[in-house]
Amino acid sequence: MQTEIPFLFMRGGTSRGAYFNAADLPADRDRLAAVLRAALGSGHILNIDGIGGGATVTTKVAMLSRSDADGVDVDYFFAQVDPMREAVDFRPTCGNILSGVGPAAIEMGLVPVQGPETRLRIRAVNTGALVDALVQTPDGCVTYDGSYTLDGLRGGAAPVALGFMGTVGTMCGALLPTGHARDVIDGVEVTLIDVAMPMMIVRAADLGLRGDETPAEIDKDTALLARIEALRRKAGPMMGLGTDVSASVTPKVGLISAPCAGGSLRARYLTPWACHPAMAVTGGQCLAACAVLKGSVADGLSQVPATGPAAMRIEHPSGALEVMLDFVETQNGVDIRAAGLTRTARLLARGTVMVPRGVWDGAR
């Protein structure tokens, strides 16, 4: 006997995951984690016993519900399922998966179509941030066809415009959790910053890297990954993320260098135990904020504007991510007001995913 759970299987930005109506899942957090692990096949390198894809960018989950907050249409609760270990992290959010929240909410009937375009406000439950999404609905339903392209994907799709608000200090309580634009951990200068995603940002050269390494080159360098993880585990408590972040995906890691294609920064984003093939939406916002922060490890790597709104291009292994950053310099650093991005999403499949009855009942 197995339990059937309705779901949508979607690509959001450069990630992929399962989108559920939260009402169809257990409310108890431990049972919920067990159900998500079973659904995605966590604990096997190929996620062979589930619908995950064997990588952090393909083992993501969005859980949606109508919001009871004033002026908010949809609550979006995110879970990062570990592809290898039987672990689920409910603390961070994911901007790429958020790209599919608007379309999924309409597909689920949580939000009605408003006309050729449907605007909705999303609350990222994990962090409290608010995001305005504009979804293309020209024929009374979501359209996925279009010509807007994203680096890291083949072909075009319909654009989903996203406007992020209230993303500073959502997990750490401040832009700079330590109060410093630079800190030193084990002799390495870092910037510990929280904009949309808590991150430890390091100059690639300070770790003996050129900055243009491919994800495969980084992933196979076990000594480098071990050194980065040691730094990250010390950064976590400094940022107020707990005494032990070894099992958590936060803080994420950014390795930065001078841009080579006219951008604001060149970056490699670690998720955190592997290199992202492109760039996370939340990570891109955090890196853009670091780029305009005086005294950060990004200071001096490129020419950046003194005030926004400004288009910040973060070069990554598959191309570049553009963040429209609204900010002003202040005596204490920088005030990040909002960030805008355009992404795409596509519905890949719909149906039910099966989990063992014993998992659903909480017996194992």
Disulfide bonds with the S-S distance in Angstrom:
none
